[in-house]
Amino acid sequence: MSIPNGPSREEIVVAARDWLRTPYIHQASSKGAGTDCLGLVRGLWRELYGEEPEAPPPYTPDWIERHGDERLLAAASRWMVLRNDGALVPGDVVLFRVVPGGPAKHMGVLMGDDRFIHAYAGRAVCESWLSRWWKARIAGLYAFPGVE
């Protein structure tokens, strides 16, 4: 997807931080009210670009494991720009394989200084250290369209 003059990386980081403390609610995507990790990225897309390019199907917490395919990576590849250089750049979306060898099922937004913002069950949206554990599970890095 090509979008000229997309948001700046700084605008993405500021927008992501505005979601901090939003409660975790599965399948939700509403800043301040509730979100999951996919909902966080979907909400940022709406803030940055307007309408979402596609709506996700209803999903259960284990939907990725049951299907066994790379649905999140495929969707990210359809609408975002895959970054193959391995650099951890603020404002990029990072996808993780929580179970080594399993499908990508978690995501967040890189903040710089080895930190990222994400939402996961049992917590509110938070900024976490991108520790060795998380780095070992990176499945893909994507830039929002129009961001250089």
C-alpha positions as CSV (number, residue, x, y, z in Angstrom):
1,M,0.0,0.0,0.0
2,S,1.5,3.3,-1.0
3,I,0.4,6.4,0.9
4,P,2.5,9.5,0.3
5,N,3.3,11.8,3.1
6,G,2.3,9.5,5.9
7,P,2.7,10.4,9.6
8,S,6.1,11.0,11.1
9,R,7.6,8.4,13.4
10,E,7.3,11.0,16.2
11,E,3.6,11.3,15.5
12,I,3.2,7.6,15.7
13,V,5.1,7.3,19.0
14,V,3.0,10.2,20.6
15,A,-0.2,8.6,19.4
16,A,0.8,5.2,20.8
17,R,1.6,6.7,24.2
18,D,-1.8,8.3,24.3
19,W,-3.2,4.7,24.5
20,L,-1.3,3.9,27.7
21,R,-3.4,2.7,30.6
22,T,-6.3,1.6,28.3
23,P,-7.7,-1.6,29.8
24,Y,-7.1,-4.9,28.1
25,I,-10.4,-6.1,26.5
26,H,-10.2,-8.9,24.0
27,Q,-11.3,-7.8,20.4
28,A,-11.8,-4.2,21.5
29,S,-10.1,-1.2,19.9
30,S,-11.2,1.9,21.8
31,K,-8.6,4.3,23.4
32,G,-9.3,4.7,27.1
33,A,-12.1,2.1,27.1
34,G,-10.5,-1.1,26.1
35,T,-8.2,-2.8,23.5
36,D,-6.1,-5.9,22.8
37,C,-2.8,-5.8,20.9
38,L,-4.4,-5.9,17.5
39,G,-7.0,-3.3,18.6
40,L,-4.1,-1.0,19.6
41,V,-2.6,-1.1,16.1
42,R,-6.1,-0.8,14.5
43,G,-6.8,2.2,16.6
44,L,-3.6,3.9,15.7
45,W,-4.4,3.2,12.0
46,R,-7.7,5.0,12.4
47,E,-6.1,8.0,14.1
48,L,-3.3,8.2,11.5
49,Y,-5.2,7.4,8.3
50,G,-9.0,7.3,8.9
51,E,-11.0,4.2,8.0
52,E,-9.3,0.8,8.5
53,P,-8.4,-1.0,5.2
54,E,-10.1,-4.2,6.4
55,A,-12.0,-5.4,9.4
56,P,-10.6,-8.4,11.3
57,P,-12.9,-11.4,11.6
58,P,-14.2,-12.3,15.1
59,Y,-11.4,-14.1,16.9
60,T,-10.9,-16.1,20.1
61,P,-7.7,-15.8,22.2
62,D,-6.4,-19.0,20.6
63,W,-7.6,-18.4,17.1
64,I,-4.0,-18.3,15.7
65,E,-3.1,-21.6,17.2
66,R,-6.3,-23.3,15.9
67,H,-5.7,-22.1,12.3
68,G,-2.0,-22.5,12.4
69,D,-1.3,-20.0,9.7
70,E,0.3,-16.6,9.7
71,R,-2.8,-14.4,9.5
72,L,-1.4,-11.5,11.4
73,L,1.8,-11.4,9.3
74,A,-0.3,-11.7,6.1
75,A,-2.5,-8.8,7.1
76,A,0.4,-6.7,8.1
77,S,2.1,-7.4,4.7
78,R,-1.1,-6.4,2.9
79,W,-1.3,-2.9,4.5
80,M,2.1,-2.0,5.9
81,V,5.6,-1.9,4.6
82,L,7.8,-4.9,5.6
83,R,11.2,-3.9,6.9
84,N,13.8,-6.5,6.4
85,D,16.9,-4.7,7.8
86,G,16.2,-5.8,11.4
87,A,16.7,-2.3,12.7
88,L,14.4,-1.5,15.7
89,V,13.0,1.9,14.6
90,P,10.6,4.0,16.7
91,G,7.1,4.0,15.2
92,D,7.3,0.6,13.6
93,V,4.9,-2.2,14.4
94,V,6.6,-5.4,15.7
95,L,5.0,-8.8,15.6
96,F,6.0,-11.6,17.9
97,R,5.9,-15.4,18.0
98,V,5.1,-15.9,21.6
99,V,5.7,-19.7,21.3
100,P,8.9,-20.4,19.4
101,G,8.0,-22.0,16.1
102,G,4.4,-21.0,16.5
103,P,2.5,-18.4,14.4
104,A,2.9,-14.7,15.1
105,K,0.1,-13.7,17.6
106,H,1.2,-10.6,19.5
107,M,2.1,-7.1,18.4
108,G,3.2,-3.7,19.6
109,V,4.7,-0.4,18.5
110,L,8.4,0.3,19.0
111,M,9.2,3.4,21.0
112,G,13.0,3.5,20.8
113,D,15.6,2.8,23.5
114,D,14.6,-0.9,23.4
115,R,11.0,-0.2,24.5
116,F,7.6,-0.9,23.0
117,I,4.0,-0.3,23.7
118,H,1.5,-3.2,23.7
119,A,-1.6,-4.6,25.2
120,Y,-1.9,-8.1,26.6
121,A,-4.3,-10.1,28.7
122,G,-4.5,-9.2,32.4
123,R,-2.9,-5.8,31.9
124,A,-3.6,-2.4,30.5
125,V,-1.7,-1.0,27.5
126,C,1.8,-0.5,28.8
127,E,5.3,0.4,27.7
128,S,7.7,-2.5,28.2
129,W,11.4,-3.2,27.9
130,L,12.2,-5.0,24.6
131,S,14.2,-7.6,26.5
132,R,16.2,-10.5,25.1
133,W,13.1,-12.7,25.6
134,W,10.9,-10.4,23.3
135,K,13.7,-9.8,20.8
136,A,14.1,-13.6,20.3
137,R,10.4,-13.8,19.4
138,I,10.3,-11.0,16.8
139,A,8.5,-12.4,13.7
140,G,8.3,-9.2,11.6
141,L,8.9,-5.5,11.6
142,Y,6.6,-3.2,9.6
143,A,6.4,0.5,8.9
144,F,3.1,2.3,8.6
145,P,2.5,3.3,5.0
146,G,4.1,6.6,3.9
147,V,6.6,6.6,6.8
148,E,10.2,6.6,6.0
